[in-house]
Amino acid sequence: MSEQPSKPNTLLLIDPDRTTKTLLSKAYDRTDFRIVQFSSGQEGLKAIPKIEPSLIISEFSTTDLDGKAIFKRFIRDHSFTQFKHIPFVLFSDTQSRDEHGKELFNLGLRGWYTKPFGAHELRDVLENSFMTHDIVQRDRHLRQEVKRSEYRYRDLLENANDCIFTLDNEGKFVYLNNRFTTMTGWDKDDWLGKPFLSFIDSADREVAHKHYQMAHQGRARVFETKIVGKSSEPIVLSFNITPIFERGTIVGSIGIARDVTEQKKMENEILDLKNFNESIIQSMEAGLLTTDLEGRITSLNAGAEKILGWKAESVVGEQIKSVLRPEEVDILLSSPPPPGSLRYSRETELTDKNGRKRTIGFTAMNRIDNKGKKVGTIVSFRDISELKQMQSQVIRMDRLASLGVLASGIAHEIKNPLAGIKTMAQACEEEFEGEDSRQEYLTRIIRQVNRLDDLLKTFFAFARPKPPDRKYHTLPEILQEVTNLVGKKMSSSGIDYIEQIDTALPAIMVDAQQIQQVLLNLILNSIDAMPDGGELKITAQKISSQEARLIRKQTKAAKGMNGAYVQIKCMDTGVGIDPDKLEIIFDPFFTTKPNGLGLGLSIVYRIIEEHDGDIHADSDIGQGTTFTVTLPTGE
């Protein structure tokens, strides 16, 4: 960008003598210089606004005014106010200068030269005058710029949205802007000269003092404290204090304070709301799991930790498919409903940390941010394993009740004819001779009738179980009766029998004969499951009501016995039970034995039910089966 041509210097000459102009032109022969001459002082003054001279030279004697009158009018007339910076020089004889020089110099006369003088002297006069004028002009512009900068700076400070202050080396206020008053309610003049720390609330004064000392050691500090406001409402300010250096020495500090009261209040409200929501989520019995769009787990509440067996800190940030099986995740996160639609519930199985299958009911929803954009998935789920077992047991109980009524009717109708057949067969047997070959037929008839009678007794036991005659018994004495019956069969089958009973095991309130029937049935099933031998282990321990796996609703009798329970486990190393059949092994007429009736475990189930206890089975194919029986102690 080219420079603009400089404005030529114009000299206003007030002098009746025309030779002065010629002499000046010769003395200062430059293209950027022009001379405008007037003989009259009044005419010369009148021309100043029009020609805007860079220098005014006047002869003391003009056609109408003398130099003194001309200069005084130039200085005192308000119409020349904006031109008072123009240098004014007088030419005269020595007498006039001596007579009026002091007065006029005091008024601001820039120069006074005495005649006669030559071209060289005039050149010096002009050079010095113009140079002095330039210096004065630059100084004037600099002063104006400094003043404007000062005004802008002060205006910026005074009207800033933050409180700006300076402290001396003793930590006292030296300057405070206007924001101080609106922010605190105090008049800023009341705090000038007072210590900064006395402005801080007493509870935060120690912290503020620490930061102030660090700032006055050369390190800028940012901190938040409460202050002593004029009102009783708490005011929180965020301070930024920076040291002021002068020749390498700290002479004070400058600070900026911002009112963050509303921000802190909002932060506290958000934190309280976050803690409130977090406490609700963590207190939920249901599990809550969230993932991001990449399938990483972002949160896991206490309910989910309990169901899945994983701790939140160990899985948050991990891929959900590294925690659950991929096929389970596909079901869990498949096709959540669109935003705003109704939630829907589904059921599936999840594998917990210990490899145990759990049936859960769950809902899955898209996680939406404040812009309505999907950022992940929220899964809420509940362990319904026991509920599903209860449902199957209710169905089983309904089936048992129906079959019981049917069995009772059939047994009653068949028993009388069987009794007649047996009586007639026995009468015929007495009439035949001992060597009669027909005697064998009658013997077979009686044997089959007896077998049918035993079957009917079993039917009756199933259909109309005898109410338990509860008394206190110790488990070892009940178990001793059973092992006496099957001990020989176990040894002949190559089965090692192990018994682990807690020495402090309390007595149980049961019908001893019925519990013997339960244990006998379970042990015989275990023997049949180990045709090639194995190990049969019976354990018993005391557990609390919280540990007892009572998945049925307790009866009124059982509700009065919520103290302790005895847990009995019958564990074998046999062939195991197919997982698909574990749910139906207690159903009547279900059996895996070629000659079995399928009523043994059904009767066991009914007996345990009548004792307000529980029974369930766990099995692995080829590994063995464990039946767990829980009975109340009555404590």
Secondary structure as UniProt FT lines:
FT   STRAND          9..14
FT   HELIX           19..27
FT   TURN            31..32
FT   STRAND          33..38
FT   HELIX           41..51
FT   STRAND          55..59
FT   HELIX           67..76
FT   HELIX           78..83
FT   TURN            84..85
FT   STRAND          88..92
FT   HELIX           94..107
FT   STRAND          111..114
FT   HELIX           119..158
FT   STRAND          163..168
FT   TURN            169..170
FT   STRAND          172..176
FT   HELIX           179..184
FT   HELIX           188..191
FT   TURN            192..193
FT   HELIX           197..199
FT   HELIX           202..204
FT   HELIX           205..215
FT   TURN            216..218
FT   STRAND          221..227
FT   STRAND          235..246
FT   TURN            247..248
FT   STRAND          249..259
FT   HELIX           261..283
FT   STRAND          287..292
FT   TURN            293..294
FT   STRAND          296..300
FT   HELIX           302..308
FT   HELIX           312..315
FT   TURN            316..317
FT   HELIX           320..322
FT   HELIX           326..332
FT   TURN            339..340
FT   STRAND          345..351
FT   TURN            353..354
FT   STRAND          357..368
FT   TURN            370..371
FT   STRAND          374..383
FT   HELIX           385..431
FT   TURN            434..435
FT   TURN            437..438
FT   HELIX           439..463
FT   STRAND          471..473
FT   HELIX           475..492
FT   TURN            493..494
FT   STRAND          495..501
FT   TURN            503..504
FT   STRAND          508..510
FT   HELIX           512..528
FT   TURN            531..532
FT   STRAND          534..544
FT   TURN            545..547
FT   HELIX           556..559
FT   TURN            560..561
FT   STRAND          564..572
FT   HELIX           579..584
FT   TURN            585..586
FT   TURN            588..589
FT   TURN            594..595
FT   HELIX           600..610
FT   TURN            611..612
FT   STRAND          614..620
FT   TURN            621..623
FT   STRAND          624..632
//
